[in-house]
Amino acid sequence: MKVLRSVRKKRGKQLAIIVDGPNILRKELGIDLEEIRQLVESEGRIRIATVILDRKAPEKLVEAVVNAGFRAVISTGKVEVDFTIEAMDSIYNDKVDSLVLVARSAAYMPIVHRAKEVGKEVIVIGAEPGFSMALKKAADLYISLPAPISEDLTKSKGNEEC
C-alpha cells in the first residue's frame, strides 16, 4: 500500500465540462475541443466532459467530439434542456468541485447561480460574437476564446497604388 500512496498525485480541482455544441462548435467561431480541453486541464482534473448536440448534428461532428475525449449527448428536444440536466447532475455530484460551462448565452445564468449557491466554482468559456456580459460577470472565472483570423486578413495584399 505504501507504493500506491506514493504514486497518487496531490488532489487538485475536480472539473466537469459541459459544452453547448450548437452554439459553440460553429464553423464561423473556429473553436476546437482540444483547445478547450487544454485550457481546462490547466485548472484541474477533468472528471466529466460532455458535449450536448442537437439531433441534426452530422455524424462527422459526433465522431470528432468522441475522438476529443468528450461524451456526446444527442438532444432529441431542446439542447438547453439537456445542457441544464447535465449541469445539474454535475452540480450535485460530490466528486466535482468546479463546473466549466462552454456557452455564450445568458440563458444559462440560473445554472451559474445554482452552482455557486451550493459552493461550486464556475468557469465560463465562450467566444464573440454573442458572449453574454452577464454570464461573464456571474462566473468566478471566464475565458474568452480568440476569434478566428479571417481568411481575408491572412492573404497578403500586393502593392497597390491608388
N, C-alpha and C positions, 0 to 999 in steps of 0.2 A: 504493500500500500504506500510505502514511502516514495517509491518510484513514481506512482501515479500523481501524488501530491506535487512533486517537483515539476512534472510535465504540465500540469494545469496552469493556464495563464491567469493573471490577475483579472478579476471580473470587472468589465467596463460596462458602458451603457448597452442595454439590450434594445434593439430597434425593430419597429415594424414599419415597412414602407408600403404605402398604398398609392397607386398611380391611376389617375383619371385618364385612361387611354385615349378616348376620342378627342379630348381637349388638349392633351399634351403631345401625343405621338402623331403629330401632323407634319406633313412634308414641309410646309412653309416655316415651321418653327425649328426644324432640323435638330430635334432633341434625340440623344442616343441614350438608351437604357444603361449602357456600360458607363457612361459619364455620370449618370445619376448614382449608380452602384458605387463608383469610386468616391464620389462626394460623401455619400452616406457612411461608407466604411471608415472614413476618417473620424466620424463621430462615435463609432462603437461597433458592436457585433450585430449583424442583421439576423434576426430570428424569423421574421415573416417578410416576404417580398411578393406582392400581388399587384397585377395589372388588371383593371376592370376594362373590358372591351364590349362594344355593342355587338349585336347579332350579325351585323353587316361586315364585321372585321374580316379582311381577306386572310386566307389560310397562311400566306407567307408572313403576315404580321403576327399571327398566333405563334407560328414557328419561331420567329425572331424573339418574341417575348420569352418563350420557353428556353431557347438557346442562351439567353442572357441570364438565366437562373431565376426567373420570376415565375410565379404561378399565374396562369391566365384564367380569368373568370369571365365567361361569356354571359353577358346580361341578356335575359330574354325580355326584359321590360325596360325600365329607365336605368341608365348607368348610375345616376345619382343615388338611387335606392340601394343598389348592390355595393356601391362605394361606402355608403353610410353603414350598412350591415358589417362589412369588413372592418371599418374603422371602429365601430362599437365593440366588436369581438376583440380587437387589439387593445382598446381602452380598458376593458375589464379582464385582460389577460395579465395575471400576476407576474409572468415572466418577461413582460415588456415594460421598459422604463420610459421610452420615448416613441412618439408617434411621428412618422415622417409622411406628410401629405404632399404628393406631387400633383398640384392642381393650380388653377388660376382664378376660379370663381368664388365670389363672396358667398355663394350658396352653401359652402362648407363651413361657414363661421360657427354654427351651432356645435359641430364636431370639435372644433378647436376649443370652444368654451367648456364643453363637457369634459374633454381630456384634461384640461387644466384644473377643473374642479376636483377631479379625482387624483391629482398630483402627478400627472404625466407631463413630461416636457413635450412641446410641439414644435416641430421644424416643418416649415412650408417651403417647397421648391416650386418655382414657376418660371414663366417667361413672358416677355412682352411680345405682342400687344395683348392687353386684356388681363394683366396680372393685378388682381384686386388689391388696392392700397389697404383696405380694411383687413383683408386676410393677412397681409404682411405685418401690419401693426399688432394684430391679435396673437401672432405666433411668438414663441420665445426666441426663435431664430428664423430668418428667412434667407433663402438663397435665390437670387435672380440669375437664371441661366443667360449667357450671352446670346444675342440674336445672331443668326447665321449671316455670314458675309454674302451679300447679293452677288450673283454672277456678273452683274453689270459693273460692280466695283472691282472685281478681281481681274477683269480683262484690261490689258494695258491699252492705253489710247495712243494712237500715232501722233506725230507732231502736226497739229492742225493750226493753220493760221487763218485769221479772220480777214 
